[in-house]
Amino acid sequence: MKQATSNKQQATSNNTVGYLSREPIDVSQWHRGTVDVYSGASVEFVGIVRADEDGRPISALDYEAYEPMAERMMARLIEQATQRWPLHRVEVRHRLGRVAVGDIAVLIGVQAPHRAEAFEACRFLIETIKQDVPIWKTAIGTDGTTPKVRDAADRQP
């Protein structure tokens, strides 16, 4: 486990295989490790590929990234979060490659002493990852077309 220090506690981040994955995200791994006697809150965001993109039906999203930079930026964002909030545990996973409708594209999980800081840190991580990290998605229409590539400049919250 990769260790990141916070201002009051020590947060762990499971980065043994990186934050980016071409394999399905297993949320149960996060759940198995969420019991911490010092954490009063465990918050997660699970981003699921929905069946439409910009009002068009889709079958999947293709995710690409500038991987070395994306990994570094996510590590830096986790460090910023642990400096800003007293987090005990942080998990960040983002899929790459083709992700079908209904599958998980991203998981953000945090543990903290109280719910307010857990919710704030989780929101900070997902919002800054979507805004700043070089990950792009291409919608694959149900008819097989790929209308446009989405990047940080035109992402929706």
BAFI-3210 file (N, C-alpha, C; in Angstrom, 3 decimals, decimal comma, padded with zeros to 6 digits):
// residues 157
n [1|2|3|4|5|6|7|8|9|10|11|12|13|14|15|16|17|18|19|20|21|22|23|24|25|26|27|28|29|30|31|32|33|34|35|36|37|38|39|40|41|42|43|44|45|46|47|48|49|50|51|52|53|54|55|56|57|58|59|60|61|62|63|64|65|66|67|68|69|70|71|72|73|74|75|76|77|78|79|80|81|82|83|84|85|86|87|88|89|90|91|92|93|94|95|96|97|98|99|100|101|102|103|104|105|106|107|108|109|110|111|112|113|114|115|116|117|118|119|120|121|122|123|124|125|126|127|128|129|130|131|132|133|134|135|136|137|138|139|140|141|142|143|144|145|146|147|148|149|150|151|152|153|154|155|156|157]
n.u [000,828|000,469|001,594|000,311|000,660|-001,384|-002,619|-003,343|-003,851|-002,890|-003,230|-004,078|-003,465|-004,510|-002,459|-001,201|-001,299|-001,632|-003,661|-005,182|-006,982|-007,428|-009,010|-012,163|-013,592|-013,548|-015,680|-016,102|-013,604|-012,922|-014,968|-014,351|-012,167|-013,021|-013,504|-012,535|-011,489|-011,117|-012,395|-015,319|-016,825|-017,399|-017,206|-018,259|-017,905|-019,319|-018,951|-020,970|-021,397|-023,781|-026,765|-026,991|-025,452|-025,026|-027,699|-027,937|-028,402|-026,153|-023,769|-021,447|-018,527|-015,375|-012,396|-009,462|-006,121|-003,413|-001,258|001,129|001,189|-001,440|-001,503|000,418|-000,816|-003,194|-002,143|-001,037|-003,369|-004,641|-002,809|-003,087|-005,733|-005,454|-003,906|-005,599|-007,919|-008,606|-008,025|-008,346|-008,229|-007,943|-009,214|-008,784|-009,827|-009,815|-011,261|-009,879|-010,016|-012,647|-015,769|-018,709|-022,214|-023,721|-021,586|-018,916|-017,072|-015,487|-014,188|-014,258|-013,217|-013,347|-012,245|-012,897|-012,797|-015,288|-018,496|-018,814|-016,220|-015,480|-017,385|-016,794|-014,091|-014,315|-015,932|-014,236|-012,120|-013,341|-014,339|-012,019|-010,455|-012,028|-011,949|-009,207|-007,368|-005,658|-007,669|-009,683|-012,833|-014,682|-017,757|-019,575|-021,921|-025,150|-025,467|-022,923|-021,403|-019,028|-019,391|-018,030|-015,068|-014,666|-013,225|-011,300|-012,060|-014,734|-016,240|-018,963|-020,249]
n.v [-001,185|002,200|004,932|007,996|011,031|012,874|015,925|015,244|012,495|009,294|008,492|005,824|004,663|002,510|001,692|-000,343|-001,350|000,852|003,751|003,739|001,458|-001,284|-003,318|-004,524|-002,580|-003,522|-003,022|-004,277|-004,753|-002,291|-002,141|-004,332|-003,387|-001,218|-000,949|000,804|001,678|004,304|005,830|007,523|007,798|006,573|007,157|006,843|007,313|006,073|005,917|005,260|004,032|005,554|005,135|007,061|009,757|013,089|013,223|011,210|007,751|005,318|002,596|002,153|003,620|004,732|004,998|006,897|007,815|009,997|008,241|008,177|010,847|011,116|009,222|010,368|012,833|012,043|010,860|013,147|014,657|013,052|013,301|016,067|016,058|014,547|016,267|018,383|017,399|015,299|012,404|008,859|006,740|006,288|005,577|005,343|004,645|004,351|003,476|002,400|002,053|000,220|000,653|-000,718|000,224|000,551|-000,514|000,062|003,017|004,656|004,813|006,378|006,459|007,319|007,552|009,024|010,816|012,096|012,655|015,022|015,882|013,611|013,489|015,974|015,620|013,437|014,531|016,627|015,092|013,612|015,711|017,248|015,339|014,779|017,305|018,038|015,900|014,141|012,420|011,031|010,613|008,707|008,467|005,616|005,093|003,431|002,610|002,186|004,406|007,076|009,970|012,275|013,292|013,643|015,996|017,598|020,266|020,308|018,799|017,638|018,193]
n.w [000,000|-000,762|001,036|002,256|003,878|006,142|007,666|010,289|010,577|009,210|005,906|003,747|000,473|-001,940|-004,215|-005,639|-008,196|-009,748|-010,555|-012,791|-014,848|-017,022|-016,528|-015,165|-012,510|-009,197|-006,823|-004,441|-003,350|-002,244|-000,323|001,351|002,758|004,280|007,019|009,748|012,850|013,598|011,779|011,231|009,049|005,810|002,516|-000,832|-004,355|-007,193|-010,483|-013,182|-016,457|-018,352|-020,400|-022,366|-024,122|-024,316|-025,102|-026,992|-027,700|-026,415|-026,559|-025,236|-023,642|-024,700|-023,047|-022,886|-021,959|-021,108|-019,810|-017,972|-016,997|-016,034|-013,935|-012,197|-011,660|-010,380|-008,077|-006,933|-006,474|-004,568|-002,510|-002,029|-001,093|001,269|002,724|003,074|004,329|007,191|006,337|006,439|004,722|001,208|-001,962|-005,378|-008,568|-012,057|-015,086|-018,212|-021,788|-023,498|-022,029|-021,117|-021,248|-018,115|-016,732|-014,365|-014,401|-012,862|-009,536|-006,480|-003,251|000,168|003,570|006,689|009,859|010,217|008,589|007,037|006,193|004,795|002,681|001,445|000,656|-001,091|-003,105|-003,968|-005,051|-007,228|-008,814|-009,433|-010,712|-012,985|-014,164|-014,467|-014,951|-017,524|-019,109|-021,545|-023,163|-025,537|-026,967|-027,903|-030,161|-030,278|-032,817|-033,598|-034,312|-033,682|-032,420|-031,204|-029,456|-026,026|-023,863|-021,227|-021,523|-022,301|-020,544|-018,553|-015,266]
ca.u [000,000|001,181|001,247|000,299|000,387|-002,299|-002,233|-003,582|-003,850|-002,183|-004,160|-003,487|-004,026|-004,169|-001,945|-000,254|-001,337|-001,931|-005,022|-005,853|-007,119|-008,158|-009,863|-013,323|-013,356|-014,209|-016,031|-016,036|-012,278|-013,051|-015,838|-013,659|-011,187|-013,518|-013,678|-011,433|-012,075|-010,976|-013,213|-016,752|-017,502|-016,832|-018,007|-017,759|-018,579|-019,173|-019,423|-021,451|-021,684|-025,227|-027,161|-027,014|-024,406|-025,505|-029,017|-027,880|-028,194|-024,814|-023,555|-020,226|-017,581|-013,966|-011,570|-008,031|-005,429|-001,965|-001,166|002,104|000,762|-002,675|-001,137|001,076|-001,788|-004,104|-001,387|-000,924|-004,687|-004,861|-001,969|-003,749|-006,917|-005,045|-003,397|-006,724|-008,878|-007,970|-008,491|-007,669|-008,057|-008,388|-009,146|-009,130|-009,651|-010,490|-011,138|-009,430|-010,519|-014,100|-016,567|-020,084|-023,306|-023,999|-020,351|-018,296|-015,973|-014,625|-014,486|-013,552|-013,636|-012,571|-012,625|-012,507|-013,465|-016,656|-019,103|-018,630|-014,920|-015,467|-018,123|-016,054|-012,894|-014,756|-016,351|-013,024|-011,369|-013,994|-014,433|-010,709|-010,033|-012,768|-011,574|-007,789|-006,540|-005,766|-008,442|-010,664|-013,789|-015,361|-019,015|-019,837|-023,360|-025,739|-025,294|-021,492|-020,714|-018,317|-019,632|-017,026|-014,227|-014,866|-012,016|-011,486|-012,670|-016,190|-016,852|-020,079|-020,117]
ca.v [000,000|003,467|005,772|009,449|011,583|014,004|016,825|014,663|011,041|008,756|007,904|004,857|004,629|001,243|001,969|-001,390|-001,565|002,118|004,288|003,449|000,021|-001,785|-004,388|-004,009|-002,107|-004,357|-002,172|-005,081|-004,572|-001,099|-002,471|-005,245|-002,670|000,055|-000,893|001,469|002,114|005,754|006,487|007,539|007,937|005,980|007,684|006,437|007,716|005,070|006,448|004,181|004,474|005,605|004,689|008,131|010,776|014,269|012,943|010,115|006,435|004,753|001,233|002,126|004,734|004,369|005,916|006,951|008,728|010,132|007,463|008,599|012,102|010,873|008,553|011,360|013,845|011,450|010,738|014,493|015,044|012,310|013,958|017,332|015,743|014,119|017,438|019,291|016,751|014,216|011,157|007,648|005,832|006,831|004,641|005,959|003,752|004,837|002,534|002,762|001,118|000,232|000,385|-000,863|000,825|-000,181|-000,877|001,105|003,719|005,286|004,637|007,235|006,112|007,968|007,382|010,157|010,754|012,623|012,601|016,248|015,875|012,493|013,927|017,051|015,071|012,612|015,438|017,272|014,166|013,320|016,936|017,647|014,321|015,019|018,595|018,287|014,748|013,885|011,227|011,422|009,557|008,733|007,729|004,674|005,049|002,102|002,275|001,996|005,648|007,787|011,349|013,263|012,986|014,585|016,251|018,431|021,557|020,253|017,821|018,069|017,646]
ca.w [000,000|-000,816|002,176|002,086|005,195|006,246|008,737|011,597|010,522|008,063|004,936|002,837|-000,870|-002,562|-005,544|-005,981|-009,633|-010,395|-010,429|-014,053|-015,039|-018,184|-015,992|-014,425|-011,143|-008,206|-005,674|-003,213|-002,751|-001,392|000,808|002,272|003,559|004,782|008,464|010,434|014,124|013,747|010,751|011,470|007,762|004,604|001,410|-002,137|-005,585|-008,236|-011,757|-014,038|-017,823|-018,592|-021,742|-023,358|-024,036|-025,043|-025,654|-027,975|-027,089|-026,617|-026,073|-024,423|-023,715|-024,797|-022,260|-023,165|-021,049|-021,141|-018,582|-016,955|-016,387|-015,293|-012,682|-011,327|-011,235|-009,398|-006,829|-006,369|-005,961|-003,326|-001,503|-001,674|-000,281|002,608|003,431|003,336|005,238|007,954|005,754|006,881|003,577|-000,080|-003,086|-006,659|-009,711|-013,263|-016,190|-019,551|-022,778|-023,718|-020,833|-021,577|-020,475|-016,884|-016,040|-013,549|-015,057|-011,860|-008,117|-005,525|-001,901|001,229|004,970|007,531|011,154|010,180|007,257|006,257|005,521|003,841|001,494|000,786|000,019|-002,217|-004,175|-004,466|-005,892|-008,507|-009,623|-009,966|-011,673|-014,235|-014,751|-014,697|-015,312|-018,968|-019,469|-022,548|-023,491|-026,814|-026,895|-028,987|-030,343|-030,459|-034,237|-033,835|-034,658|-032,621|-032,824|-030,812|-028,310|-024,923|-023,089|-020,036|-021,860|-022,496|-019,648|-017,710|-013,909]
c.u [000,870|000,694|001,292|-000,064|-000,578|-001,852|-002,439|-003,449|-003,004|-003,206|-003,402|-004,207|-003,573|-003,751|-000,922|-000,219|-001,652|-003,383|-005,846|-005,884|-007,875|-009,090|-011,059|-012,944|-014,192|-014,464|-015,933|-014,656|-012,274|-013,857|-015,155|-012,702|-011,719|-013,712|-012,411|-012,015|-011,949|-011,787|-014,678|-017,532|-016,687|-017,750|-017,389|-018,582|-018,272|-019,787|-019,732|-021,756|-023,190|-025,514|-027,273|-025,902|-024,854|-026,828|-029,064|-027,711|-026,795|-024,780|-022,356|-019,522|-016,185|-013,175|-010,111|-007,417|-003,985|-001,533|-000,118|001,675|-000,497|-002,383|-000,506|000,072|-002,756|-003,397|-001,278|-002,266|-005,019|-004,042|-002,585|-004,953|-006,521|-004,418|-004,537|-007,728|-008,163|-008,475|-007,670|-007,387|-008,632|-008,205|-009,597|-008,816|-010,434|-010,213|-010,556|-009,962|-012,034|-014,821|-018,030|-021,067|-023,598|-022,768|-019,769|-017,099|-014,994|-015,129|-013,619|-014,086|-012,746|-013,130|-012,085|-013,227|-014,944|-017,166|-018,833|-017,302|-014,820|-016,192|-017,351|-014,835|-013,264|-015,168|-015,156|-012,286|-012,060|-014,048|-013,082|-010,157|-010,721|-012,291|-010,124|-006,969|-006,747|-006,350|-009,541|-011,608|-014,391|-016,613|-019,147|-021,355|-023,864|-025,660|-023,821|-020,730|-020,041|-018,379|-018,576|-016,266|-014,466|-013,538|-012,325|-012,217|-014,184|-016,873|-017,956|-019,886|-021,089]
c.v [001,245|004,336|007,246|010,041|012,736|014,863|016,213|013,150|010,591|008,089|006,901|004,928|003,337|001,496|000,914|-001,649|-000,288|002,506|003,996|001,946|-000,280|-002,922|-003,777|-003,613|-002,949|-003,526|-002,963|-005,013|-003,361|-001,449|-003,387|-004,498|-001,436|000,117|-000,334|002,062|003,614|006,540|006,380|007,621|007,253|006,392|007,207|007,090|006,628|005,654|005,306|004,748|004,399|005,343|005,809|009,131|011,931|013,991|011,843|008,789|005,909|003,319|001,156|003,471|004,135|005,428|005,763|007,939|008,875|009,539|007,931|009,880|011,895|010,207|009,552|012,373|013,277|011,263|012,102|014,959|014,315|012,936|015,289|017,080|015,348|015,255|018,361|018,732|015,620|012,840|009,985|006,695|006,488|005,748|005,381|004,951|004,335|003,861|003,201|001,701|001,226|-000,201|000,408|-000,109|-000,080|-000,593|000,331|001,691|004,306|004,971|005,600|006,845|006,806|007,582|008,558|010,034|011,153|012,681|013,853|016,224|014,724|012,882|014,999|016,514|014,229|013,493|016,165|016,344|013,908|014,564|017,323|016,616|014,568|016,291|018,630|017,119|014,405|012,498|011,702|010,267|009,811|007,886|006,835|004,540|003,626|001,654|002,114|003,257|006,251|009,273|012,359|012,781|014,056|014,770|017,206|019,728|021,490|019,197|018,447|017,467|016,501]
c.w [000,000|000,331|001,794|003,430|005,115|007,407|010,126|011,624|009,345|007,160|004,091|001,518|-001,512|-004,004|-005,958|-007,482|-010,390|-010,229|-011,677|-014,262|-016,324|-017,775|-015,270|-012,997|-010,197|-006,954|-004,373|-002,567|-001,820|-000,142|001,815|003,193|004,256|006,291|009,097|011,707|014,365|012,720|011,119|010,174|006,669|003,465|000,111|-003,238|-006,590|-009,495|-012,704|-015,420|-018,044|-020,070|-022,764|-023,069|-024,913|-025,761|-026,706|-027,254|-027,414|-026,109|-025,143|-024,505|-023,849|-024,047|-022,663|-022,179|-021,473|-019,801|-017,574|-016,232|-015,542|-013,949|-011,698|-010,790|-010,204|-008,058|-006,139|-005,782|-004,668|-002,206|-001,069|-000,780|001,135|003,407|003,860|004,340|005,978|007,490|006,271|005,735|002,328|-001,139|-004,337|-007,755|-010,879|-014,391|-017,426|-020,507|-022,893|-022,452|-021,264|-020,684|-019,275|-016,113|-015,315|-014,293|-014,047|-010,454|-007,328|-004,155|-000,887|002,592|005,751|008,871|011,099|008,744|006,423|005,505|004,514|002,549|000,725|000,031|-001,202|-003,396|-004,794|-005,431|-007,229|-009,391|-010,218|-010,936|-013,010|-014,932|-015,229|-015,233|-016,794|-019,282|-020,410|-022,800|-024,861|-026,665|-028,120|-029,087|-030,519|-031,915|-034,608|-034,176|-033,434|-032,932|-032,417|-029,598|-027,264|-024,204|-021,949|-020,337|-021,987|-021,638|-018,843|-016,313|-013,681]
res [m|k|q|a|t|s|n|k|q|q|a|t|s|n|n|t|v|g|y|l|s|r|e|p|i|d|v|s|q|w|h|r|g|t|v|d|v|y|s|g|a|s|v|e|f|v|g|i|v|r|a|d|e|d|g|r|p|i|s|a|l|d|y|e|a|y|e|p|m|a|e|r|m|m|a|r|l|i|e|q|a|t|q|r|w|p|l|h|r|v|e|v|r|h|r|l|g|r|v|a|v|g|d|i|a|v|l|i|g|v|q|a|p|h|r|a|e|a|f|e|a|c|r|f|l|i|e|t|i|k|q|d|v|p|i|w|k|t|a|i|g|t|d|g|t|t|p|k|v|r|d|a|a|d|r|q|p]
***
